[in-house]
């Protein structure tokens, strides 16, 4: 399994979490029992990491979506933003551009027509803040 497929698994876990609000570890357990599904370590770690930092990630999302509360975002866009922002803020070994590009590609595959551009815009704004060393992008690492 390649990293793109692993990231897609992580997205699916976060998407399901966004729909039913079950904890990620329960979703992982249920997926294994019901479908005999083998999840990659990366997918599990990324989804669990995004869940554990959900409040901080959601603050980032809301601060970069002018006038949009997270409840108004599509579930696909929200899950992708959480995953990509988790990678960008908490996984320094993953290049920021890779996180953004992969999120946009998944938005094209799973999202509505406007989701790829929306996801790209939000993540690009966070990346710009990170590069400048300003804003809230780097402040939530301990949240």
ChimeraX attribute file (.defattr): number of C-alpha atoms within 10 A of each C-alpha:
attribute: neighborCount
match mode: 1-to-1
recipient: residues
	/A:1	7
	/A:2	7
	/A:3	12
	/A:4	14
	/A:5	13
	/A:6	18
	/A:7	24
	/A:8	17
	/A:9	20
	/A:10	26
	/A:11	25
	/A:12	18
	/A:13	25
	/A:14	30
	/A:15	21
	/A:16	17
	/A:17	20
	/A:18	17
	/A:19	11
	/A:20	9
	/A:21	11
	/A:22	12
	/A:23	16
	/A:24	22
	/A:25	15
	/A:26	11
	/A:27	17
	/A:28	18
	/A:29	12
	/A:30	13
	/A:31	15
	/A:32	13
	/A:33	10
	/A:34	8
	/A:35	8
	/A:36	10
	/A:37	12
	/A:38	10
	/A:39	17
	/A:40	17
	/A:41	11
	/A:42	14
	/A:43	23
	/A:44	20
	/A:45	12
	/A:46	26
	/A:47	27
	/A:48	20
	/A:49	18
	/A:50	25
	/A:51	22
	/A:52	15
	/A:53	18
	/A:54	17
	/A:55	14
	/A:56	22
	/A:57	25
	/A:58	17
	/A:59	15
	/A:60	23
	/A:61	24
	/A:62	15
	/A:63	17
	/A:64	18
	/A:65	16
	/A:66	9
	/A:67	9
	/A:68	12
	/A:69	13
	/A:70	15
	/A:71	9
	/A:72	9
	/A:73	15
	/A:74	14
	/A:75	18
	/A:76	22
	/A:77	24
	/A:78	23
	/A:79	26
	/A:80	32
	/A:81	28
	/A:82	28
	/A:83	28
	/A:84	29
	/A:85	29
	/A:86	23
	/A:87	21
	/A:88	24
	/A:89	20
	/A:90	18
	/A:91	15
	/A:92	9
	/A:93	8
	/A:94	12
	/A:95	11
	/A:96	21
	/A:97	14
	/A:98	13
	/A:99	21
	/A:100	24
	/A:101	16
	/A:102	18
	/A:103	29
	/A:104	25
	/A:105	15
	/A:106	20
	/A:107	24
	/A:108	15
	/A:109	12
	/A:110	15
	/A:111	18
	/A:112	12
	/A:113	11
	/A:114	12
	/A:115	23
	/A:116	21
	/A:117	13
	/A:118	17
	/A:119	26
	/A:120	19
	/A:121	16
	/A:122	20
	/A:123	27
	/A:124	16
	/A:125	14
	/A:126	25
	/A:127	19
	/A:128	13
	/A:129	15
	/A:130	17
	/A:131	11
	/A:132	9
	/A:133	11
	/A:134	12
	/A:135	13
	/A:136	15
	/A:137	25
	/A:138	16
	/A:139	12
	/A:140	15
	/A:141	12
	/A:142	8
	/A:143	10
